[in-house]
Amino acid sequence: RYLRLLHQWRGAGAALRFDGVDDFAAATVNRFPKEEFTVMLWIKGLDTSRPNQGLLQYISAQKGLQLQVYNTENLEVELMGKKTGPTGINLNSDLAWHHLVVSW
């Protein structure tokens, strides 16, 4: 297994449940993929006054920031020092649920 949750906030089924204020989940990653991988998230825009929210980060003790998905008002992805730049995808504009998939 690549991912083991350190803390679990139980929602329906095996989902995590957050109050939307200052929540996060931390996990241990045994091996960061060196080739292709896919990350999927369900995101609900809640606060248009917080445009640069971080959604996902992987930080290696040895190599620092390896993966980051951020800026809910103009989605950006950073992978091993390479950035997409603003994509034009706004997850806060309609305050609805969005299925976000990032593949490399």
Secondary structure per residue as TSV (DSSP state, phi and psi in degrees):
chain	resnum	aa	ss	phi	psi
A	1	R	-	360.0	135.4
A	2	Y	-	-80.6	-29.4
A	3	L	E	-130.7	131.3
A	4	R	E	-132.4	120.1
A	5	L	E	-72.0	135.0
A	6	L	S	-81.9	-34.8
A	7	H	S	-130.1	146.5
A	8	Q	-	-127.8	126.1
A	9	W	-	-108.4	108.8
A	10	R	B	-82.5	129.9
A	11	G	-	-113.9	-147.3
A	12	A	S	-68.7	135.3
A	13	G	T	61.5	-126.6
A	14	A	T	-105.5	14.4
A	15	A	-	-73.5	153.8
A	16	L	B	-89.3	145.4
A	17	R	-	-122.0	128.7
A	18	F	-	-126.4	154.6
A	19	D	-	-88.6	-6.0
A	20	G	S	85.2	8.3
A	21	V	S	-99.0	-62.7
A	22	D	S	-145.5	37.5
A	23	D	-	-85.1	156.8
A	24	F	-	-160.2	160.3
A	25	A	-	-122.6	136.5
A	26	A	-	-110.3	145.8
A	27	A	E	-143.6	158.1
A	28	T	E	-100.8	128.5
A	29	V	E	-109.3	117.0
A	30	N	S	-71.6	-38.9
A	31	R	-	-144.9	119.6
A	32	F	-	-77.2	129.7
A	33	P	-	-58.7	133.8
A	34	K	S	-93.9	-11.7
A	35	E	S	-118.8	-141.7
A	36	E	-	-72.9	152.5
A	37	F	-	-160.6	164.8
A	38	T	E	-133.2	137.3
A	39	V	E	-120.2	130.8
A	40	M	E	-122.5	137.7
A	41	L	E	-138.7	147.5
A	42	W	E	-103.7	123.8
A	43	I	E	-125.5	132.5
A	44	K	E	-115.0	117.9
A	45	G	-	-64.9	127.7
A	46	L	-	-121.6	-24.6
A	47	D	-	-143.9	102.5
A	48	T	T	-70.1	-12.3
A	49	S	T	-83.3	-3.5
A	50	R	-	-120.7	75.1
A	51	P	T	-73.8	-25.3
A	52	N	T	-104.2	36.5
A	53	Q	-	-67.3	139.7
A	54	G	E	-83.8	138.4
A	55	L	E	-105.8	-37.7
A	56	L	E	-154.8	136.4
A	57	Q	E	-140.2	144.0
A	58	Y	E	-124.4	120.8
A	59	I	E	-121.6	121.2
A	60	S	E	-88.7	138.2
A	61	A	T	-61.9	-32.5
A	62	Q	T	-89.0	-37.0
A	63	K	T	-112.6	-3.1
A	64	G	E	76.4	-150.7
A	65	L	E	-64.3	122.0
A	66	Q	E	-110.7	-34.3
A	67	L	E	-145.5	135.3
A	68	Q	E	-148.4	131.3
A	69	V	E	-119.2	120.5
A	70	Y	E	-154.0	177.7
A	71	N	-	66.7	78.3
A	72	T	T	-66.1	-13.2
A	73	E	T	-90.8	-22.2
A	74	N	S	-155.0	74.7
A	75	L	-	-42.7	134.0
A	76	E	E	-134.0	151.1
A	77	V	E	-129.3	136.9
A	78	E	E	-124.0	129.2
A	79	L	E	-132.8	115.0
A	80	M	T	47.3	48.4
A	81	G	T	87.7	-8.3
A	82	K	E	-102.7	132.4
A	83	K	E	-114.0	145.3
A	84	T	-	-74.8	-29.1
A	85	G	-	79.2	175.2
A	86	P	-	-59.3	134.4
A	87	T	-	-99.5	-13.1
A	88	G	S	86.7	0.9
A	89	I	-	-89.9	118.9
A	90	N	-	-109.8	110.3
A	91	L	S	-86.6	-7.9
A	92	N	S	-99.9	-10.2
A	93	S	S	-66.0	-33.3
A	94	D	S	-117.6	0.1
A	95	L	-	56.0	29.4
A	96	A	-	-106.3	172.7
A	97	W	E	-77.5	139.1
A	98	H	E	-130.6	134.8
A	99	H	E	-94.1	111.9
A	100	L	E	-106.9	127.5
A	101	V	E	-127.5	126.6
A	102	V	E	-120.1	121.4
A	103	S	E	-118.8	146.3
A	104	W	-	-135.1	360.0
